[in-house]
Amino acid sequence: MSTEIILPKIGFSMTEGVLAEWLATDGAAVTEGQPLFAVESEKSTNEIESPASGTLRIKGVTGETYQVGDIIGTIE
C-alpha cells in the first residue's frame, strides 16, 4: 500500500506553494518523520516531514507551483 505525499496547507490563507527542494532522491528509502521536502509559501519556507516509511517516488518538480492538496509523490 502506498502513501500519497500532498502539498500541505501551512498557513491559514495558503492556497498554493512552490516545491522548493526535495531533501531525498527518487527511489530513496525514507523513514517517517524524516525531512522530505521544502515548500515556499508567501510568507516562509518550511521543511515537511515524511508521513510514512518506505521508498520515495517523486512526481512533483522542484520550482513548480502546486495547489494545496496536490499529490507530489508517493511512498511505497
Beta strands, then each sheet from edge to edge (+ up, - down):
strand 1: 3-6
strand 2: 16-22
strand 3: 29-30
strand 4: 35-40
strand 5: 45-49
strand 6: 54-58
strand 7: 65-67
strand 8: 71-75
sheet 1: 1+ 8- 6+ 3-
sheet 2: 5+ 4- 2+ 7-
end
